Amino acid sequence: PSFDKRKLCGIYDYDQNKNLTKKNLNIPSIKTKPIKSQIRIWQLLTHMSGLSYGFDRYGIVEPVDKLYYDNGCVLTKRDNLTLKEWIDQRLTKMPLLFEPGTRWNYSYASDVCGRLIEVLSGQTLDVFLKQNIFNPLRMKDTSFFVPKDKVDRFAALYMSSTAQATFKPDPSKQNKTKNVAEKLIDISRGVRHNYDGSNKFLSGGGGLVSTLDDYMAFSKMLLNGGKTDDGRIIISPKTLEFMTINHLPNNKDIISLTTDGYKELSQPGIGFGLGFSVILDDIDKGMNGRRVSDGSGQLSSVGSFAWGGAAETFFWIDPKEDLCVVFMTQLLYNDRLKFDIRSKIQTLVYSAIDDDMKERRRIKSKL
C-alpha cells in the first residue's frame, strides 16, 4: 500500500528542476510528473522501479540522490527504524527517477523486496531467511548481526584515503586531494554498530554478515539447480531458471537502459534477471561458448549469472562450466578504472580451466 502511485511523490522532472541550486534542492521545492503505472514486483527484482540508492551524496550527477541523503534514506541516517517504518516514512517520500519499467537503475528495490517477504510470509525477514535458507544450507554464521562470541572473527573494512562515495569528488575539495598519497583507512568502527544487534533495520539489500564457507554453500545450491547437497529443494529448478534469464525489455542489456548515475556493470552484453546479472551473448564466437567482454579480457560463459557488493565482493555461477566462485575482499569504493579486481579474478579462474581434465572427470564419474 505504501507504493500506491497515488501516494508517491511522483517522478522527478529534470527539465523543470534544472535551475535549482544545491541549496534549494529539497522536497517542497522540486517539480514532479505524475506516475502512469504502479510499481510491479518484477520491476523491483530487475531494478527498473525508478528508485535509487542515494550514492551521489552531493547531487553532482543525480540530484535525486541528494534528496535521498538529505532526507535520511541512506544507511547512516536511518535512526534505527524498522524496515517497514523506513519504507513508509522515508523511501516512499522520495521522487522516482523515471516511469517504472522504462529504465534500469541500481537501487533500494532489494530492501523493498525484503519487506514484501515480510508481508507475504507474515514473518520478519530474519526469521524467514533463517528458516527457509540459512538453516537448510547449514549457514551457521549468516545473520543480520554478529553475536558477541563471534566478534573477534568480524573482518575489518577498509577504504582508500582518496575514495569518494559519489560519482565525482566534491568540487570544493578537488584541488586539496590532488597530490595526496593514497593509503588504506580502517573504517570498521564507523559501521560495526550496524551489526551489534541493537539496530532494528533488517536490510534486504545489504544487511547480512556472512563467511566464505556460508556464501559458498549458498552458491553451490544455485549451481545445483536450487537443491542442497542432501537433496532438499530451496528453490525449484524451473523457478531458478526463470530468475536467471534476462528480464529486461526486448532482451536489452543493462548499459542500454541505465541512467546517468551509478553503473554496477558497464560492459555491453550483460542483462538482468530477477536478482542477478546475466551474460547474454558471445562477443568472441571462437571461444567455445565462453565470452570475452569488450576490451577487458574478462572471460565468462553465456548464461552465467552473478552479482557483487560495495566492498568489491563478488560471486558468479557458470552452469556451462559447472562452476561457482565466491570472491571476498574488504575494500569499499574501489576505483575499477585503476584496478578492476573482478575482471582479473574471472580471467585467472577461466584461464585455469582444463577442458581435457573436465572430460576425464566426467567419464570417470560414469564408471
Secondary structure, DSSP 8 states (H G I E B T S, - for coil): -TT-TTTS--EE-TTTTTT--STT-STTT--EE---S---HHHHHTT-SS------TT-SS-HHHHHHHHTT-SGGG-TT--HHHHHHHTGGGS-BSSSTTSSB---THHHHHHHHHHHHHSS-HHHHHIIIIITTTT-TT-BSS--GGGGGG----EEETT--SSSS--GGGTTTTTT----EEE-HHHHGGGGSS------TTT--B--HHHHHHHHHHHHTTSB-TTS-BSS-HHHHHHHTS--SGGG--HHHHB-SS--S--STTEEE-SSSEEE---SSTTSTTEEE-TTT--EEETT-EEEE-TTS-EEEEEGGGTEEEEE---EET--TTT--HHHHHHHHHHHT--HHHHHHHHHHHH-
